């Protein structure tokens, strides 16, 4: 993909230097927010799995032999 194609996909064509920098900054901030939200969701999912695993009763392998 050429630089012109990338610029077009990112909405950077026809912008001045300052406008281009502002647009790139906004794009980066959006990506950082999405990444932070994804990390938080993953962390919450892992915590929920840990809590569920901790809440399950622990079976004793010797108990099955005594019955």
VMD Tcl script that builds the backbone (N, CA, C; Angstrom):
set m [mol new atoms 201]
animate dup $m
set s [atomselect $m all]
$s set {name element resname resid chain x y z} {
  {N N UNK 1 A 0.846 -1.161 0.000}
  {CA C UNK 1 A 0.000 0.000 0.000}
  {C C UNK 1 A 0.905 1.241 0.000}
  {N N UNK 2 A 0.593 2.163 -0.853}
  {CA C UNK 2 A 1.421 3.361 -0.972}
  {C C UNK 2 A 1.095 4.352 0.154}
  {N N UNK 3 A 1.951 5.320 0.330}
  {CA C UNK 3 A 1.735 6.352 1.343}
  {C C UNK 3 A 0.438 7.116 1.061}
  {N N UNK 4 A 0.162 7.368 -0.226}
  {CA C UNK 4 A -1.060 8.082 -0.595}
  {C C UNK 4 A -2.296 7.274 -0.216}
  {N N UNK 5 A -2.245 5.963 -0.422}
  {CA C UNK 5 A -3.371 5.101 -0.062}
  {C C UNK 5 A -3.583 5.072 1.442}
  {N N UNK 6 A -2.494 5.003 2.184}
  {CA C UNK 6 A -2.600 5.018 3.656}
  {C C UNK 6 A -3.192 6.331 4.137}
  {N N UNK 7 A -2.690 7.426 3.572}
  {CA C UNK 7 A -3.209 8.738 3.957}
  {C C UNK 7 A -4.707 8.834 3.681}
  {N N UNK 8 A -5.120 8.343 2.535}
  {CA C UNK 8 A -6.538 8.387 2.179}
  {C C UNK 8 A -7.372 7.558 3.156}
  {N N UNK 9 A -6.904 6.378 3.510}
  {CA C UNK 9 A -7.643 5.518 4.446}
  {C C UNK 9 A -7.767 6.160 5.824}
  {N N UNK 10 A -6.751 6.932 6.216}
  {CA C UNK 10 A -6.749 7.573 7.530}
  {C C UNK 10 A -7.368 8.964 7.513}
  {N N UNK 11 A -7.821 9.415 6.351}
  {CA C UNK 11 A -8.432 10.729 6.246}
  {C C UNK 11 A -7.437 11.859 6.354}
  {N N UNK 12 A -6.228 11.651 5.863}
  {CA C UNK 12 A -5.168 12.644 5.994}
  {C C UNK 12 A -4.917 13.441 4.719}
  {N N UNK 13 A -5.574 13.088 3.638}
  {CA C UNK 13 A -5.303 13.786 2.373}
  {C C UNK 13 A -5.872 15.195 2.416}
  {N N UNK 14 A -5.119 16.117 1.866}
  {CA C UNK 14 A -5.568 17.502 1.759}
  {C C UNK 14 A -5.469 18.300 3.047}
  {N N UNK 15 A -4.835 17.766 4.070}
  {CA C UNK 15 A -4.718 18.478 5.334}
  {C C UNK 15 A -3.408 19.242 5.413}
  {N N UNK 16 A -3.432 20.337 6.157}
  {CA C UNK 16 A -2.190 21.053 6.416}
  {C C UNK 16 A -1.383 20.258 7.428}
  {N N UNK 17 A -0.149 20.667 7.666}
  {CA C UNK 17 A 0.696 19.962 8.632}
  {C C UNK 17 A 0.066 19.907 10.013}
  {N N UNK 18 A -0.458 21.034 10.477}
  {CA C UNK 18 A -1.075 21.089 11.810}
  {C C UNK 18 A -2.339 20.239 11.859}
  {N N UNK 19 A -3.147 20.296 10.798}
  {CA C UNK 19 A -4.370 19.489 10.744}
  {C C UNK 19 A -4.027 17.998 10.726}
  {N N UNK 20 A -2.994 17.673 9.992}
  {CA C UNK 20 A -2.545 16.273 9.899}
  {C C UNK 20 A -2.091 15.766 11.271}
  {N N UNK 21 A -1.288 16.570 11.984}
  {CA C UNK 21 A -0.836 16.189 13.321}
  {C C UNK 21 A -2.008 16.011 14.276}
  {N N UNK 22 A -2.983 16.907 14.191}
  {CA C UNK 22 A -4.167 16.803 15.057}
  {C C UNK 22 A -4.953 15.530 14.744}
  {N N UNK 23 A -5.108 15.236 13.459}
  {CA C UNK 23 A -5.839 14.021 13.049}
  {C C UNK 23 A -5.124 12.759 13.530}
  {N N UNK 24 A -3.822 12.716 13.377}
  {CA C UNK 24 A -3.043 11.560 13.820}
  {C C UNK 24 A -3.154 11.414 15.331}
  {N N UNK 25 A -3.110 12.542 16.053}
  {CA C UNK 25 A -3.244 12.501 17.511}
  {C C UNK 25 A -4.610 11.931 17.913}
  {N N UNK 26 A -5.661 12.375 17.236}
  {CA C UNK 26 A -7.004 11.852 17.528}
  {C C UNK 26 A -7.100 10.355 17.239}
  {N N UNK 27 A -6.511 9.931 16.129}
  {CA C UNK 27 A -6.517 8.507 15.791}
  {C C UNK 27 A -5.786 7.694 16.855}
  {N N UNK 28 A -4.630 8.182 17.293}
  {CA C UNK 28 A -3.862 7.470 18.323}
  {C C UNK 28 A -4.631 7.396 19.633}
  {N N UNK 29 A -5.255 8.513 20.022}
  {CA C UNK 29 A -6.024 8.529 21.271}
  {C C UNK 29 A -7.180 7.530 21.213}
  {N N UNK 30 A -7.826 7.449 20.062}
  {CA C UNK 30 A -8.923 6.490 19.904}
  {C C UNK 30 A -8.433 5.058 20.032}
  {N N UNK 31 A -7.296 4.785 19.421}
  {CA C UNK 31 A -6.714 3.441 19.503}
  {C C UNK 31 A -6.321 3.123 20.938}
  {N N UNK 32 A -5.726 4.094 21.628}
  {CA C UNK 32 A -5.326 3.878 23.026}
  {C C UNK 32 A -6.551 3.617 23.915}
  {N N UNK 33 A -7.646 4.347 23.675}
  {CA C UNK 33 A -8.877 4.109 24.448}
  {C C UNK 33 A -9.430 2.712 24.194}
  {N N UNK 34 A -9.454 2.315 22.923}
  {CA C UNK 34 A -9.946 0.973 22.583}
  {C C UNK 34 A -9.074 -0.106 23.211}
  {N N UNK 35 A -7.776 0.080 23.177}
  {CA C UNK 35 A -6.860 -0.907 23.755}
  {C C UNK 35 A -7.045 -0.984 25.270}
  {N N UNK 36 A -7.210 0.161 25.925}
  {CA C UNK 36 A -7.425 0.173 27.371}
  {C C UNK 36 A -8.740 -0.520 27.726}
  {N N UNK 37 A -9.771 -0.282 26.941}
  {CA C UNK 37 A -11.064 -0.932 27.189}
  {C C UNK 37 A -10.947 -2.442 26.992}
  {N N UNK 38 A -10.229 -2.861 25.968}
  {CA C UNK 38 A -10.038 -4.293 25.723}
  {C C UNK 38 A -9.253 -4.940 26.856}
  {N N UNK 39 A -8.204 -4.244 27.335}
  {CA C UNK 39 A -7.431 -4.786 28.463}
  {C C UNK 39 A -8.290 -4.890 29.713}
  {N N UNK 40 A -9.121 -3.884 29.975}
  {CA C UNK 40 A -9.985 -3.907 31.154}
  {C C UNK 40 A -11.011 -5.034 31.052}
  {N N UNK 41 A -11.570 -5.232 29.874}
  {CA C UNK 41 A -12.541 -6.310 29.683}
  {C C UNK 41 A -11.886 -7.668 29.890}
  {N N UNK 42 A -10.691 -7.842 29.368}
  {CA C UNK 42 A -9.973 -9.100 29.544}
  {C C UNK 42 A -9.649 -9.337 31.011}
  {N N UNK 43 A -9.212 -8.284 31.689}
  {CA C UNK 43 A -8.888 -8.402 33.111}
  {C C UNK 43 A -10.135 -8.774 33.917}
  {N N UNK 44 A -11.270 -8.166 33.587}
  {CA C UNK 44 A -12.522 -8.483 34.281}
  {C C UNK 44 A -12.952 -9.925 34.001}
  {N N UNK 45 A -12.774 -10.352 32.773}
  {CA C UNK 45 A -13.122 -11.724 32.397}
  {C C UNK 45 A -12.264 -12.726 33.170}
  {N N UNK 46 A -10.988 -12.434 33.273}
  {CA C UNK 46 A -10.087 -13.327 34.012}
  {C C UNK 46 A -10.453 -13.349 35.494}
  {N N UNK 47 A -10.775 -12.195 36.057}
  {CA C UNK 47 A -11.156 -12.123 37.468}
  {C C UNK 47 A -12.442 -12.907 37.713}
  {N N UNK 48 A -13.389 -12.813 36.790}
  {CA C UNK 48 A -14.643 -13.556 36.931}
  {C C UNK 48 A -14.385 -15.061 36.884}
  {N N UNK 49 A -13.495 -15.488 35.994}
  {CA C UNK 49 A -13.164 -16.916 35.924}
  {C C UNK 49 A -12.489 -17.388 37.208}
  {N N UNK 50 A -11.577 -16.553 37.732}
  {CA C UNK 50 A -10.908 -16.905 38.989}
  {C C UNK 50 A -11.916 -17.014 40.119}
  {N N UNK 51 A -12.841 -16.058 40.187}
  {CA C UNK 51 A -13.853 -16.072 41.246}
  {C C UNK 51 A -14.731 -17.309 41.121}
  {N N UNK 52 A -15.097 -17.650 39.902}
  {CA C UNK 52 A -15.932 -18.840 39.693}
  {C C UNK 52 A -15.163 -20.095 40.091}
  {N N UNK 53 A -13.908 -20.163 39.714}
  {CA C UNK 53 A -13.084 -21.325 40.049}
  {C C UNK 53 A -12.898 -21.429 41.564}
  {N N UNK 54 A -12.698 -20.296 42.225}
  {CA C UNK 54 A -12.528 -20.293 43.674}
  {C C UNK 54 A -13.810 -20.682 44.404}
  {N N UNK 55 A -14.960 -20.417 43.793}
  {CA C UNK 55 A -16.235 -20.718 44.429}
  {C C UNK 55 A -16.629 -22.189 44.282}
  {N N UNK 56 A -16.037 -22.887 43.339}
  {CA C UNK 56 A -16.371 -24.302 43.134}
  {C C UNK 56 A -15.807 -25.136 44.277}
  {N N UNK 57 A -16.583 -26.127 44.719}
  {CA C UNK 57 A -16.071 -26.988 45.796}
  {C C UNK 57 A -14.866 -27.793 45.321}
  {N N UNK 58 A -13.943 -27.989 46.218}
  {CA C UNK 58 A -12.744 -28.758 45.912}
  {C C UNK 58 A -13.040 -30.214 46.222}
  {N N UNK 59 A -12.809 -31.076 45.250}
  {CA C UNK 59 A -13.072 -32.503 45.490}
  {C C UNK 59 A -11.805 -33.158 46.025}
  {N N UNK 60 A -12.015 -34.101 46.912}
  {CA C UNK 60 A -10.903 -34.854 47.515}
  {C C UNK 60 A -10.809 -36.178 46.810}
  {N N UNK 61 A -9.712 -36.466 46.129}
  {CA C UNK 61 A -9.609 -37.735 45.396}
  {C C UNK 61 A -9.713 -38.955 46.319}
  {N N UNK 62 A -9.304 -38.837 47.573}
  {CA C UNK 62 A -9.402 -39.959 48.506}
  {C C UNK 62 A -10.839 -40.215 48.924}
  {N N UNK 63 A -11.674 -39.200 48.878}
  {CA C UNK 63 A -13.070 -39.332 49.320}
  {C C UNK 63 A -13.812 -40.323 48.430}
  {N N UNK 64 A -13.511 -40.335 47.151}
  {CA C UNK 64 A -14.179 -41.268 46.237}
  {C C UNK 64 A -13.876 -42.708 46.567}
  {N N UNK 65 A -12.698 -43.008 47.097}
  {CA C UNK 65 A -12.337 -44.377 47.428}
  {C C UNK 65 A -13.053 -44.864 48.691}
  {N N UNK 66 A -13.392 -43.942 49.605}
  {CA C UNK 66 A -14.022 -44.333 50.857}
  {C C UNK 66 A -15.492 -44.656 50.699}
  {N N UNK 67 A -16.111 -44.180 49.652}
  {CA C UNK 67 A -17.553 -44.393 49.521}
  {C C UNK 67 A -17.900 -45.764 49.046}
}
mol reanalyze $m
mol bondsrecalc $m
mol representation Tube
mol addrep $m
